[in-house]
Amino acid sequence: MLLTALVVVSLLLTTGGWVAFRGWQARTHLLNAAGLAKELSTEVVGGDADRARRTLAALQEQAGAARSATDDPGWWVGRRTPYIGDDLTAVRQIAVAVDDLARLAFPTLLRIDLASLVPREGRLDLARLRSVSGEVAAADRAVRETTTRLAAVSTGDLVGQVRTALVGLRAELDRLGELTSAADRGARLLPPLLGADGARSYLLVSQNPAELRATGGMVGAYAVLRAERGRVRMTAQGSSSSLGQFNPPLRVGSELRRLWHDLPGIYPADVNLSPDFPTAATLYREMVRRRTGTTVDGVLAVDPVVLSYLLGVIGPVSVPGQPALAGSTAVRTLLSDSYRELNGPGQDEFFAAAASGVFDALFTRSVNPRAVLSVLSRSITERRILFWSARPEEQRVLADSRLAGQLPEKDTVPTVGVFLNDGSGAKLGYYLRFSATLTVGDCQPDGRRELRLRLVVHSTVPRSGLSESVTGLALSGDPYTARTFVSVYSPAGGSVLGGRLDGKATAMGSGMDRRRQVTVATVEVRPGGTRTLDVTLLTQTTSAGTAELVTTPTVTPWTTQVVSAPSCEQ
């Protein structure tokens, strides 16, 4: 929860007299504020509005007192004193940030009824959403302005404890900003998206991570959804196999063609070989239009893991002709059991029916709104829910969110992408486990920075007993050996220096994609085996001592770690 990082603010008050006394006061108030913020979080999530309001009042009192303690002539003079001035300035900025959030952001977030953000009795209250849009936007603006101010505070000359507190608060603000930004986008976009100004239609596509693709998994099935005045219903279903091949291919960009030839424009199952979801959604929408005559307003992608999360909240869902789906068994049922019992078209129909059944239950059952919001937030954070709007003005609002399924055109911190595509023509992705460590290395004389990526791929594929629908085309030569094409994307404006597989030099394809250099390695893993891919990269000019890692969502979550280093300015 926001503010817990402030517990470590011990101020380094080596000066005496009045500044030391006021510093002691500020520290006490910030510690109290941290505890109250934790209580507030618990009460808001638990729906205890009355107690939350009392806690907020106490939080505002403590935050205001901390701000006051760092805003007198003695503190002003201390901030201009050599050696301790930078630390006192940073503490002042922390106190101001806490107070601004307590006064400008938290009250709005508390006033919003979370229940209004999820459907009730089959309908979302669009009027309520529109009525809170202005307040949500103001809260998001307060968080973003506070984040910008704290980002401008240099950490280079701060003592360790103050630097740690500042960096921790920035991280907490980033997480809070993701929530307020998502709420702001939702309040603005959901009314028109759900038909407040006229009916809309969408493709709900199911990504199958048993056969990996860069955005999550092969698109095997789809449903057509119609949204009108906050109500959503399914009007049609189909499968990628029913769309056939496209010859001549749909037009794809030159960078994508150099990496994957014309495959994304020929096969519906290959539209998402690129990790750019808008590209995949645009291609799939056009393929459905050409084959069925249906033109939709957008594309929503989910995977069986999302369905399992939702089932854990809404309860089991019946699927005609199939066993009921439950949260604890949905992934195994959809991605393993179904291949033993159903043929290809039957599997696609099952996936489409499962997705539409879960979403129908979400819109018609009485559910805990806070639990649903938590599940949706988790799924978006894991990039398991992706959305693209065919309307440019709406897509621009989504562009820098995780929901859009894009790497940013410009990095705030160096961002490395690791994306996976099945090369076996099989459904062995269900059995693969992935981990990655990204280590921030040395600062280069030209202002760039070295990054070292280590990717470990482990196979739990059994040595026998799988059906042909799982082993598929066996393009690796052995039906039980999983072949994966691993695409590593450099930071924006950066480059890939080279790679090694199990410590030995390996051939790697290369290309460019939206100002990022891309290298593609082929990694084959036998049953029970483990392979290690090491890649060295360079950032563009940066002083950042940290980095971000973006990966393809898989059946089981990745194990990831980013090892930071001091900023280059220190």
VOGU-3710 file (C-alpha; in Angstrom, 3 decimals, decimal comma):
1> mlltalvvvs> 0,000/0,000/0,000  1,095/3,558/-0,705  3,104/5,187/2,100  4,512/2,023/3,643  7,858/2,975/2,142  7,800/6,093/4,299  8,420/4,110/7,455  12,133/4,181/6,646  12,329/7,984/6,588  14,669/8,678/9,507
11> lllttggwva> 15,870/11,974/8,020  19,550/11,831/8,916  19,009/14,722/11,322  22,601/15,354/12,374  21,906/19,069/12,755  20,793/20,339/16,122  18,228/22,739/17,440  15,032/23,692/15,759  15,499/21,766/12,484  16,221/18,555/14,386
21> frgwqarthl> 13,104/19,066/16,521  10,914/19,751/13,482  12,487/16,772/11,716  11,576/14,547/14,637  7,998/15,863/14,407  7,849/15,247/10,647  9,148/11,713/11,054  6,552/10,954/13,752  3,709/12,277/11,614  4,885/10,359/8,535
31> lnaaglakel> 5,118/7,137/10,524  1,571/7,694/11,780  0,430/8,445/8,233  1,960/5,203/6,986  0,008/3,160/9,525  -3,224/4,994/8,777  -2,763/4,506/5,036  -2,474/0,756/5,564  -5,689/0,780/7,606  -7,421/2,850/4,933
41> stevvggdad> -6,494/0,359/2,243  -7,930/-2,551/4,235  -11,156/-0,665/4,965  -11,722/0,433/1,362  -11,182/-3,088/0,011  -13,418/-4,467/2,753  -16,175/-1,977/1,966  -16,213/-0,420/5,466  -17,006/3,103/4,246  -17,779/4,694/7,640
51> rarrtlaalq> -14,550/3,561/9,256  -12,598/4,451/6,109  -13,867/8,027/6,279  -12,696/8,349/9,890  -9,311/6,870/8,994  -8,973/9,273/6,068  -9,633/12,248/8,359  -6,861/11,088/10,704  -4,531/10,471/7,752  -5,142/13,995/6,454
61> eqagaarsat> -4,361/15,412/9,898  -1,048/13,551/10,164  -0,033/14,277/6,564  -0,833/17,971/6,989  1,203/18,089/10,195  4,202/16,483/8,427  3,953/19,085/5,687  3,746/21,883/8,221  6,766/20,575/10,127  8,897/20,863/6,980
71> ddpgwwvgrr> 7,644/24,328/6,028  9,081/26,919/8,354  12,036/29,346/8,093  14,416/27,030/9,936  13,739/24,172/7,551  14,036/26,564/4,595  17,530/27,547/5,776  18,458/23,898/6,386  17,529/22,992/2,819  20,159/25,455/1,609
81> tpyigddlta> 22,871/24,121/3,892  25,746/22,094/2,370  25,761/18,328/2,922  22,249/18,036/4,440  20,321/20,406/2,163  19,502/17,818/-0,483  18,247/15,372/2,126  16,019/17,941/3,814  14,639/18,981/0,412  13,818/15,371/-0,407
91> vrqiavavdd> 12,052/14,884/2,944  10,068/18,061/2,268  9,004/16,712/-1,128  7,939/13,422/0,471  5,829/15,233/3,055  4,197/17,404/0,376  3,459/14,339/-1,738  1,797/12,492/1,149  -0,310/15,524/2,035  -1,400/16,131/-1,573
101> larlafptll> -2,472/12,523/-1,942  -4,354/12,582/1,348  -6,233/15,753/0,357  -6,650/15,431/-3,424  -6,581/11,747/-4,412  -7,686/9,546/-1,523  -11,010/11,346/-0,807  -12,141/10,844/-4,406  -11,125/7,203/-4,449  -13,044/6,718/-1,217
111> ridlaslvpr> -16,205/8,382/-2,572  -16,366/6,127/-5,613  -18,602/3,120/-5,090  -16,563/0,225/-6,421  -19,756/-1,719/-6,987  -20,681/0,714/-9,760  -17,693/-0,430/-11,814  -18,943/-4,004/-12,342  -22,238/-5,270/-13,815  -25,374/-5,737/-11,743
121> egrldlarlr> -28,372/-7,739/-12,924  -26,831/-8,077/-16,365  -26,139/-4,389/-16,879  -23,426/-1,855/-16,120  -24,660/1,488/-14,768  -23,259/3,787/-17,459  -24,872/6,913/-16,057  -23,127/6,330/-12,724  -19,813/5,839/-14,501  -20,196/9,096/-16,365
131> svsgevaaad> -21,172/10,937/-13,206  -17,894/10,042/-11,462  -15,671/10,535/-14,496  -14,647/14,087/-13,546  -13,739/13,117/-9,984  -11,711/10,114/-11,118  -9,847/12,278/-13,635  -9,005/14,796/-10,887  -7,651/12,048/-8,622  -5,553/10,636/-11,447
141> ravretttrl> -4,234/14,109/-12,258  -3,208/14,623/-8,618  -1,321/11,315/-8,603  0,422/12,067/-11,905  1,438/15,581/-10,843  2,833/14,252/-7,569  4,712/11,552/-9,458  6,213/14,136/-11,805  7,416/16,324/-8,927  9,065/13,414/-7,127
151> aavstgdlvg> 10,686/12,213/-10,356  12,447/15,579/-10,605  14,170/15,127/-7,218  17,742/13,961/-7,821  18,812/10,939/-5,787  22,520/11,296/-6,573  23,645/13,044/-3,367  21,094/11,663/-0,927  22,073/9,478/1,976  20,998/5,866/1,767
161> qvrtalvglr> 17,904/5,944/3,963  16,417/9,053/2,358  17,192/7,740/-1,132  15,550/4,420/-0,284  12,458/6,195/1,024  12,212/8,352/-2,092  12,706/5,446/-4,499  10,176/3,374/-2,566  7,596/6,143/-2,657  8,125/6,555/-6,397
171> aeldrlgelt> 7,485/2,854/-6,904  4,328/2,985/-4,789  3,149/6,035/-6,731  3,736/4,204/-9,996  1,487/1,377/-8,802  -1,157/3,809/-7,556  -0,904/5,666/-10,854  -1,653/2,479/-12,779  -4,852/2,065/-10,753  -6,032/5,669/-11,029
181> saadrgarll> -5,134/5,802/-14,704  -7,084/2,602/-15,357  -10,058/3,973/-13,406  -9,880/7,237/-15,362  -9,791/5,414/-18,697  -12,622/3,129/-17,612  -14,874/5,962/-16,491  -14,294/7,756/-19,802  -14,343/4,823/-22,207  -16,712/2,212/-20,792
191> ppllgadgar> -19,936/4,188/-21,452  -19,349/4,545/-25,208  -17,694/1,110/-25,462  -20,741/-0,516/-23,869  -23,255/1,214/-26,093  -24,295/4,353/-24,241  -24,295/6,288/-27,530  -25,319/3,463/-29,845  -24,825/-0,292/-30,077  -21,288/-1,677/-30,455
201> syllvsqnpa> -20,001/-5,103/-31,463  -16,731/-6,827/-30,561  -14,784/-9,987/-31,152  -14,038/-11,886/-27,956  -11,050/-14,043/-28,875  -9,604/-16,860/-26,788  -5,802/-17,069/-26,766  -4,505/-20,585/-26,192  -1,117/-20,551/-24,380  -0,737/-24,284/-24,964
211> elratggmvg> 0,389/-23,171/-28,440  2,383/-20,059/-27,665  2,182/-16,789/-29,550  3,828/-13,504/-28,635  0,703/-11,896/-27,128  -0,183/-15,026/-25,151  -1,345/-17,882/-27,343  -2,791/-18,950/-30,658  -6,234/-17,485/-31,352  -8,342/-20,607/-31,717
221> ayavlraerg> -11,902/-19,401/-31,230  -13,932/-16,236/-31,212  -17,372/-14,969/-30,259  -19,188/-11,867/-31,486  -20,476/-9,720/-28,638  -23,068/-6,963/-28,913  -23,089/-4,161/-26,315  -26,016/-1,798/-25,945  -26,878/0,515/-23,044  -24,588/-1,351/-20,680
231> rvrmtaqgss> -25,832/-4,840/-21,552  -23,648/-7,376/-23,354  -24,820/-10,513/-25,175  -23,243/-13,031/-27,527  -24,627/-13,127/-31,071  -22,328/-15,555/-32,908  -19,370/-17,913/-32,503  -16,616/-19,129/-34,801  -13,126/-20,583/-34,975  -9,870/-19,588/-36,616
241> sslgqfnppl> -9,824/-22,845/-38,573  -13,139/-21,925/-40,199  -11,590/-18,733/-41,583  -9,138/-20,711/-43,728  -6,039/-19,197/-45,362  -5,711/-15,864/-47,127  -4,082/-15,809/-50,535  -3,015/-13,233/-51,443  -2,006/-12,422/-47,850  -3,398/-9,470/-45,952
251> rvgselrrlw> -0,956/-6,602/-45,994  1,511/-6,508/-43,090  4,164/-3,892/-42,312  7,650/-4,196/-43,740  9,316/-4,666/-40,320  6,893/-7,460/-39,406  7,369/-9,114/-42,798  11,150/-9,152/-42,396  10,750/-10,965/-39,099  7,895/-13,373/-39,924
261> hdlpgiypad> 7,471/-13,131/-43,710  3,760/-13,079/-44,731  2,617/-15,608/-42,108  0,566/-13,105/-40,020  -1,366/-12,108/-43,146  -2,009/-15,683/-44,315  -2,997/-17,698/-41,243  -5,471/-16,513/-38,573  -3,473/-18,569/-36,039  -0,377/-16,463/-36,779
271> vnlspdfpta> -1,743/-12,912/-36,572  -0,047/-12,484/-33,184  3,473/-13,646/-33,964  4,291/-10,006/-33,180  3,815/-8,851/-29,562  1,942/-5,755/-30,827  -1,701/-6,537/-30,074  -3,196/-3,721/-32,201  -1,476/-5,281/-35,222  -2,862/-8,731/-34,391
281> atlyremvrr> -6,354/-7,394/-33,646  -6,505/-5,397/-36,877  -5,523/-8,440/-38,951  -7,954/-10,799/-37,199  -10,835/-8,325/-37,441  -10,267/-8,013/-41,195  -10,073/-11,799/-41,617  -13,431/-12,229/-39,852  -14,937/-9,417/-41,952  -13,815/-10,987/-45,219
291> rtgttvdgvl> -15,080/-14,459/-44,341  -18,315/-13,605/-42,486  -19,241/-10,073/-43,515  -19,269/-8,989/-39,847  -17,473/-5,726/-39,049  -16,788/-5,153/-35,353  -15,780/-2,100/-33,318  -12,939/-3,773/-31,460  -11,243/-6,951/-30,287  -11,040/-8,260/-26,697
301> avdpvvlsyl> -8,587/-11,093/-25,975  -8,564/-13,362/-22,908  -6,994/-16,705/-22,027  -8,052/-19,703/-19,892  -6,085/-18,370/-16,917  -8,298/-15,252/-16,881  -11,354/-17,494/-17,003  -10,024/-19,487/-14,038  -9,530/-16,268/-12,053  -13,097/-15,145/-12,802
311> lgvigpvsvp> -14,548/-18,567/-12,014  -12,910/-18,341/-8,606  -15,130/-15,315/-7,942  -18,385/-16,104/-9,767  -18,457/-19,869/-9,140  -18,697/-22,827/-11,557  -20,196/-22,282/-15,014  -21,984/-24,891/-17,115  -20,890/-25,432/-20,718  -23,396/-27,272/-22,943
321> gqpalagsta> -22,281/-30,839/-23,594  -19,187/-30,506/-21,389  -18,301/-30,702/-17,692  -18,914/-27,564/-15,642  -15,912/-25,267/-15,433  -14,524/-24,377/-11,990  -11,747/-21,992/-11,028  -9,396/-24,663/-9,692  -9,661/-26,947/-12,731  -10,486/-24,678/-15,710
331> vrtllsdsyr> -6,921/-24,377/-17,039  -6,316/-28,128/-16,951  -9,753/-28,832/-18,437  -9,324/-26,393/-21,325  -5,639/-26,864/-22,108  -5,028/-30,524/-21,304  -8,110/-32,685/-20,790  -9,939/-31,318/-23,839  -7,213/-32,589/-26,185  -7,793/-36,164/-25,059
341> elngpgqdef> -11,557/-35,984/-25,557  -12,247/-33,549/-28,418  -11,123/-33,085/-32,014  -9,849/-29,767/-33,398  -13,213/-28,128/-34,250  -14,707/-29,473/-31,024  -11,902/-27,896/-29,011  -12,452/-24,506/-30,670  -16,180/-24,704/-29,953  -15,459/-25,629/-26,336
351> faaaasgvfd> -13,087/-22,671/-25,901  -15,592/-20,221/-27,401  -18,465/-21,608/-25,318  -16,346/-21,475/-22,158  -15,332/-17,834/-22,671  -18,838/-16,675/-23,525  -20,303/-18,680/-20,636  -17,963/-17,098/-18,093  -18,611/-13,579/-19,349  -22,359/-14,213/-19,461
361> alftrsvnpr> -22,216/-15,325/-15,815  -20,160/-12,238/-14,937  -22,882/-9,997/-16,344  -25,847/-11,843/-14,852  -24,833/-13,220/-11,457  -24,625/-11,361/-8,191  -20,894/-11,144/-7,500  -18,540/-9,388/-5,097  -17,534/-6,260/-7,066  -14,260/-5,787/-5,196
371> avlsvlsrsi> -13,231/-9,369/-5,873  -14,065/-8,973/-9,571  -12,069/-5,742/-9,795  -9,125/-7,431/-8,101  -9,236/-10,285/-10,633  -9,501/-7,917/-13,592  -6,638/-5,783/-12,265  -4,458/-8,876/-11,829  -5,302/-10,130/-15,319  -4,494/-6,793/-16,942
381> terrilfwsa> -1,241/-6,525/-14,995  -0,283/-10,001/-16,285  -1,278/-8,918/-19,840  -3,878/-11,679/-20,021  -6,659/-9,257/-20,986  -5,978/-7,155/-24,076  -8,250/-4,755/-25,929  -8,086/-2,830/-29,193  -10,644/-0,307/-30,424  -11,174/0,328/-34,121
391> rpeeqrvlad> -11,910/3,967/-33,272  -8,628/5,925/-33,247  -9,759/8,431/-30,613  -10,482/5,591/-28,170  -7,332/3,671/-29,019  -5,222/6,759/-28,275  -6,605/6,813/-24,723  -5,595/3,164/-24,272  -2,236/3,377/-26,008  0,084/3,596/-22,979
401> srlagqlpek> -1,795/1,066/-20,816  -1,078/-2,644/-20,327  -4,533/-3,320/-21,738  -3,319/-2,155/-25,153  -0,715/-4,915/-25,400  2,085/-2,767/-26,792  5,647/-1,947/-25,895  5,934/1,824/-25,425  7,445/3,852/-28,254  9,574/5,654/-25,681
411> dtvptvgvfl> 10,909/4,108/-22,477  10,644/5,904/-19,152  13,089/3,250/-17,941  14,861/0,799/-20,278  12,320/-1,889/-21,202  13,244/-5,338/-22,539  10,669/-7,642/-24,115  10,868/-11,445/-24,170  8,177/-12,951/-26,381  7,482/-16,582/-27,243
421> ndgsgaklgy> 6,147/-18,323/-30,334  5,664/-22,063/-30,677  7,861/-23,599/-33,351  6,701/-27,201/-32,919  3,262/-26,899/-34,507  2,046/-28,490/-31,280  0,311/-27,785/-27,962  3,354/-28,389/-25,746  3,328/-24,873/-24,257  1,103/-26,199/-21,458
431> ylrfsatltv> 4,135/-28,082/-20,126  6,786/-25,354/-20,387  8,035/-23,246/-17,467  9,942/-19,985/-17,880  12,114/-17,781/-15,677  14,134/-14,687/-16,519  16,644/-12,432/-14,795  17,496/-8,996/-16,188  20,641/-7,493/-14,689  21,497/-3,817/-15,088
441> gdcqpdgrre> 25,188/-3,643/-15,949  27,857/-1,017/-16,447  27,443/2,550/-17,650  29,159/3,042/-21,013  31,315/6,110/-21,864  28,722/7,228/-24,442  25,952/7,347/-21,810  24,357/4,015/-22,697  24,060/1,066/-20,356  24,609/-2,661/-20,693
451> lrlrlvvhst> 21,834/-5,092/-19,734  22,222/-8,841/-19,317  19,227/-11,120/-19,810  19,188/-14,767/-18,706  16,196/-16,852/-19,818  15,697/-20,401/-18,492  13,244/-22,759/-20,217  12,252/-26,002/-18,478  10,076/-28,746/-19,965  7,683/-30,912/-17,949
461> vprsglsesv> 6,473/-32,677/-21,127  5,922/-36,397/-20,417  8,038/-38,847/-22,417  5,005/-40,646/-23,858  1,239/-40,840/-23,805  0,211/-37,554/-25,453  -2,416/-37,492/-28,189  -1,714/-36,367/-31,748  -3,772/-33,214/-31,128  -1,107/-32,236/-28,565
471> tglalsgdpy> 2,041/-33,367/-30,408  0,700/-31,841/-33,624  3,122/-31,415/-36,523  6,219/-32,292/-34,425  8,304/-29,778/-36,369  11,245/-30,243/-33,999  11,613/-33,805/-35,291  10,599/-35,400/-31,989  6,901/-35,205/-30,942  7,908/-34,635/-27,324
481> tartfvsvys> 10,604/-31,997/-27,887  9,256/-28,460/-27,579  10,654/-25,907/-30,024  10,145/-22,253/-29,081  11,113/-19,163/-31,030  12,267/-16,641/-28,398  12,141/-13,006/-29,550  14,159/-10,579/-27,420  13,333/-6,904/-27,924  15,956/-4,305/-26,989
491> paggsvlggr> 15,045/-1,118/-25,107  13,719/1,657/-27,370  16,663/3,100/-29,307  18,920/0,342/-27,968  20,499/-2,740/-29,511  21,230/-6,430/-29,025  24,934/-7,279/-28,757  24,742/-11,065/-28,911  23,545/-14,248/-27,276  24,615/-17,699/-26,104
501> ldgkatamgs> 22,570/-20,865/-25,617  23,807/-23,078/-22,771  27,044/-21,098/-22,801  27,750/-21,591/-26,503  27,372/-19,098/-29,346  24,096/-19,620/-31,183  22,679/-18,389/-34,475  20,044/-15,710/-33,948  17,859/-13,960/-36,477  17,489/-10,194/-36,213
511> gmdrrrqvtv> 15,289/-7,314/-37,301  13,692/-4,078/-36,123  10,274/-3,357/-34,677  9,224/0,183/-33,679  12,694/1,512/-32,817  13,661/-1,710/-31,048  16,173/-4,212/-32,309  14,803/-7,748/-32,223  16,757/-10,987/-32,090  15,103/-14,392/-32,450
521> atvevrpggt> 16,631/-17,571/-31,006  15,385/-21,136/-31,492  15,278/-23,038/-28,200  14,471/-26,762/-28,233  13,890/-28,588/-24,944  13,516/-32,340/-24,499  11,165/-33,820/-21,861  12,502/-32,985/-18,393  15,261/-30,831/-19,886  16,337/-27,233/-19,222
531> rtldvtlltq> 17,962/-24,738/-21,603  19,519/-21,366/-20,755  19,641/-18,435/-23,166  21,879/-15,441/-22,317  21,492/-12,192/-24,261  23,463/-8,959/-23,838  21,801/-5,677/-24,757  22,530/-1,945/-24,768  20,125/0,832/-23,841  20,035/4,234/-25,447
541> ttsagtaelv> 21,525/7,079/-23,372  20,099/6,782/-19,858  20,981/7,466/-16,242  18,460/4,911/-14,938  19,753/2,188/-12,655  16,731/-0,041/-13,136  14,894/-1,658/-16,025  11,579/-3,279/-16,866  10,939/-6,744/-18,258  7,840/-7,518/-20,367
551> ttptvtpwtt> 7,063/-11,155/-21,220  4,517/-13,312/-23,002  1,927/-14,553/-20,487  2,116/-18,338/-20,158  0,045/-21,077/-18,517  1,983/-20,724/-15,270  3,428/-17,340/-14,240  7,047/-16,578/-15,018  9,629/-16,297/-12,278  11,316/-12,960/-12,991
561> qvvsapsceq> 13,845/-10,697/-11,318  15,334/-7,336/-12,251  18,702/-6,661/-10,597  19,168/-2,895/-10,365  22,341/-0,839/-10,086  23,243/2,712/-9,012  22,162/5,365/-11,521  24,879/6,546/-13,881  24,772/10,040/-12,396  25,961/8,784/-8,997
//
